[in-house]
Amino acid sequence: MLKNTMIMAITNSRNNAVKLSLLTCLWLAISACQSPGILVSAEPEQYPEYITSGDILPINVITTIDGVAMNLHRADKKKLVVLFASWCSDSNRLMTALNNSPLLEDKSIDIIAIAREEDEATLKAWRDKRGINIAVAVDQDRSIYKKFAAGGIPRIISVDEDNIVIKMNLAEGQEQLSKIIWQ
């Protein structure tokens, strides 16, 4: 009898260990769905930033998807750099608002939007479908994006005529154009 009781206890213990292992695997699989390709951060609302107000803009020249080289270190214009992704709803909202704003008509500002982890064909189709009139470029491997921040899009970076970063803002949510700061 004691032998049967011990066998049952060992069997129950193994069953519980198997159940616990299965539950752990299930939890890990579900939690990984929250952010594709990126581990869930302990700090979800704040991402490390690599530039601050007063820094020199870390990119000099960028070529748009139309083959136009934009010199971002011209000393005669302010620059507005937008880091975005075509699949991001906040990015789409920002790009539409920017496309419909008077900023596009301001000849004292160069505007460039850089799509991270995109290819030219996808970005051209996205731009043409939405009627976006903003110069856009691709950053397929995030090499440009990594000069600015570890995560979070869209980002708006305002730069003065001397190529000094005025402000970089994460522009999620509504009223995104109000996050553009020129002073």
C-alpha positions, 0 to 999 in steps of 0.5 A: 500500500505504501509503495502504491501511495509513493508511486501515485505521489511521484506521478502527481508530482511529475504531472504537476511539473509537466503542467507548470512547464506547459503553462510557462511555455504558453505564457512566454509565447503569449507575452512575445506577441506584444511587440514583434521582434522586440522583447517587452521592455520594463520601461514601455513608455520611455526609450533611450535617446541618443541625441539631445537639444544642442547636438549637431544633426547626426546625418549629413546627406540622405537620398530620397526614394526619388534619387534626390540627395538632400544636404541636411547640413545646409546652413541656410534652412531649418530642417524637420526630420521625421522618423516613421514607419508606413505600417504605424498608425501614429506615423500615418496620422502624422504624415497626413497632418504634415502633408496637409499643413502649411509647413510644406509651403514654407521655403525656409524649411527642408522636410525629410521623412525617413522610414525605418525598416522599409524598402523603396518599392513598398514606400513608393506605393505607400506614398503614392496611395496616400498622395504624400508630397513630403520627401521620403527616404528609407532606412532599411537596416535602422542605421540612421534611426539608431543615431537618434533613439532605441525605439518609438515612432514617429519621431519629430526632430526640429533642427535650426539653420546651423544644424543644431538639434532644437528638439526631438519629440516622440509624436504618438497620439493626437495633435502631433504637429504641436510637438514641432518646436522651433525654439 
